[in-house]
Amino acid sequence: IGQLQEKGTLVKFDQVSILNKYIGEVELTSITILLSALNYQSEVLQKNKIIKRCMKLICLLIGEINAKADKNDYKYILIDLLENISNNVKIFRGIINGKIQQLYRQLIEIYTANPKKKSSSILKINYKKFMLTKISCPMLQYLPVAVETTMVALSELYHNEFIEIMYSDMNKTTITQPYAKELIEITNLLVRKLGDLLHRHLPTFGNMIIRGVDIVKDAPGKALLESISSLIKIMILKYQYVSFINSTEYLAIGSVEGLIVIYALKQHQKLKVLEGHKETISALAFSKDGKRICSFSAKERVIRIWEMNGGILSMIGLTNKSVVIDIDKHAKKTKIEHNGKKDDIYPKIEFVEGTKQVKLYLSIDTAYVY
């Protein structure tokens, strides 16, 4: 910083009014200088408490963008600020804590005010030349992409706070369908990017889905339903402990606490919670006829099977109201040949069609029938 000051390219920070005052119509070059300094040497800036001031600036500026939507210069600077957050999350961590809820709400607001357009892609594949090529793209279309990147980067550290905010907003009686759709879209984004990190939040996502379906019930909306459908699909693809049965529209989610939560989308409610496992659910599945559900906990090394009676889950069985199979002690297990795909997620479980048996896949080349 001292070197930059000597060259006359950096004003003294105590002379930059943006650090301590309301942003207003501040000269944008001052903000650019601050960003340049932030990238120059993060450790020096941290010692001089400049990062704390930059965080304060970010929160102010995001609010200003919405108030001055017609001034594109602000959006260009906002993109730079968001990229700095994404690239320096660990550095910001110590001082983000007190402002995380405010920052998340502002990110959601700017995201909903600047919807992502299909033409905002920065790169595309040129199959004729077998190479990636840049395409013409107005920089401002990158803003929602920058917001998404920042949300994901922050959520790696603060997913509890972010999901709490979204869940709270989703349950407000005054929520609109467009805003509910955006919250579901953001949830979809986090599931795609953060995967198993969000396992403990999946029951919350199930509640958000039910709330979304309930909103549509009062005022039919195709866009919100499509977003909900997309979220369910990505959850099934990402997590072996999520299953959906089309015939009854039941959604089953296995939790880290060993519970299986069943949601009935047609009835817009949480139908039942199955108890039995003592450890995290690793995989679960409905039978094709929707009358049974099986689950597996890798920590317990135990499979459980529940039966459905008349469309309502009726837990029957030998122990803890369900059929219990200890995979290490079960006498009638059969190892079968299995050549899985590299992209498959393990462990996974399924019913053997036409029988009362279940098939458990432990790895890409190991499977057993019980």
Salt bridges, closest charged atoms under 4 A:
GLU25 OE2 - LYS68 NZ 3.06
GLU25 OE2 - LYS71 NZ 2.98
GLU64 OE1 - LYS68 NZ 3.83
GLU148 OE1 - LYS116 NZ 3.35
ASP169 OD2 - ARG105 NH1 2.79
ASP169 OD1 - LYS172 NZ 3.25
GLU185 OE2 - LYS181 NZ 3.70
ASP214 OD2 - ARG211 NH1 3.63
ASP214 OD1 - LYS217 NZ 3.05
GLU226 OE2 - LYS222 NZ 3.98
GLU300 OE1 - HIS277 ND1 2.79
ASP328 OD1 - ARG301 NH2 2.96
ASP344 OD2 - LYS348 NZ 3.74
GLU353 OE1 - LYS288 NZ 3.33
